[in-house]
Amino acid sequence: MDRDFLIDLFSDFGPVTIRPMFSGFGISADGTNFALALRAGLYFRADEATIPQFEAEGSIPFQYQTRAKTVTVGSYWQLPARLFDDPEELAGWARAALAAAQRAAVKKRPKKPGAKKKPAAAKKKKTTKRVKSSS
């Protein structure tokens, strides 16, 4: 898949940003990455709310092979091939993928703004008391 093909594919969805990533492209909207276009296919972000839709279509999660094992990335699922011919329905799936990516981003944020962890050295200063010797 090349950049022009992807821009056309997402035309019913709206403007997307396409950046080189791994062996393909990362696709984002509103600053949130929601899809991967790789040699193996097009993968959309998924979560507990959208995975059943992918499963119903017979889709599989993204997988890659290392020297030792096959790694499955359960947060990205292969887009059903039939959607490449239905830009309107693909746009609906893209909106669901963007929503899943936004939900995941919310889960990663710290609970309270500014609640960053302090470096270990700054957590507790050791103090030593000087004892006067009476000589």
N, C-alpha and C positions, 0 to 999 in steps of 0.2 A: 504494500500500500504506500502510495506516495502522498505528499502533502496536499496536492490539488484534489486528489480523489477524496481525501478525508474532509476537506473544506466543503466539497459538493455533498458528501454524505451527510454532513451535519447542517446543511442549509436550512432545513425545516426546524431544527432545534434552535438555531441562533448562532451568533458569533462564538467561535472557539479559538483558543490559543493552542498552537501545535508546536511542541518543542522536541528536539532530538532527545531520545532517552534509550539507553541500552542499545538494542538492535533495531529500534523503531522510533516511535514517538509517544510522548505523553500528551494527553488532550485535556485541557482545562477550560473552565468558564468561571467568570467572576473570581479568578485567582485560586480556584479549587480544582485540583486534578481529579478527574472522574473516569478516565478511560486510558487504556494502553493499546496502541497499535503496534504489534510485533510481527515478526515473520510468521509466527504460528497463528495469528488471527487478531481479532479485535476483542478486547476484554473491557467490561464495564465494572465499576465499583459496585459491590453488593454487600448487604448486611442481612441480619435476621429478618428484616421486613421484605427484602427483595429476592433473597436466595430461592424461596419456593417457586417464584416465577421462572427463574433460570432452570431449576430442576424439572419443572413441568415441561419445558422445551427440550429436555435431554442435554442441556449444556453441562459443561464441566468447568471446575475452577482452573485458573492458570497454573501450569506446572512447568518446571524446568529441571534439567538433569545436572547434577554435580558429578564429580568423579565417584563419589561414594553412594549417592542416593538420589531419588526423585523428590523434589521439594514442591509441595502444594501450597499455593497462596490463596487461601479461602476468601480473601476480600476482593478478588477480581475474578469474574466469570466470563466465559466466552459468549459473545453475542450470537444468538441463533442466526444461521446463514440466511434464512428467509427474510430477515429484516433489511438486508442489503438492497432488496427490491421494493421496500415499503418505507420511504423516508418519513412519512407521517408517523407510523408506528415506532420507527426507530427513534424519532424525536421524543416520544413518550418514555421509552426505555432510557434515553439519555437523561431526561429530567429526573427519573427515579434514581439513576446512578449518581447524578449530581447531589440529590438529596441525601443519599446514603453516604457520600463522601463528606457532606457538610455535617451529618450526624456524627460521623467518626471524628471529625475535627473538633467538635464540641466536647466529645468524651476525652480528648487528649489535653484540653486546656486545663490549667490549674484552677482549682475551685475558687480561690480568691485572688483578685488582681494583686500583683506585687508579692505574692506568697512564695517567693523564690527561696530555695534552700541556701542557707549561708554556708560558706566554705568551712571546713572542719576547724581551721585555725581561728576563725572569727567567732565560732560558737561559744567557746569558753576560754577565757584568758586565765592562765595560771598566775596566781599572785604568790609572792613569797614575802613572808614577814621577816623583817629584820629584828633581830633580838639584840638589844644593847648589852654589851658585856660590862659587868661592873668590875673593872680592874683597878 
